[in-house]
Amino acid sequence: MKHTEEFKREAVRIALASGLSRRRVASDLGVGLSTLGKWVAQYRPTDLVAAPQADLARENERLRLENRILKEEREI
């Protein structure tokens, strides 16, 4: 499956700013860990998100993950 550049860049942003392990991010996105690692090496931004923005992004990703888990548990 060919992923768009936008998808790859967003995957790198999540991997770097979410606070989740790369293994978890790769699993959540349905890509291989080595693939995500290659994308991070290729698309790593030179100036990462500012600290307050990074904190907000990390919290947002944590809440999304928690929401997804709760929805899955509710379905069971």
Secondary structure as UniProt FT lines:
FT   HELIX           5..17
FT   HELIX           22..29
FT   HELIX           33..43
FT   HELIX           51..75
//
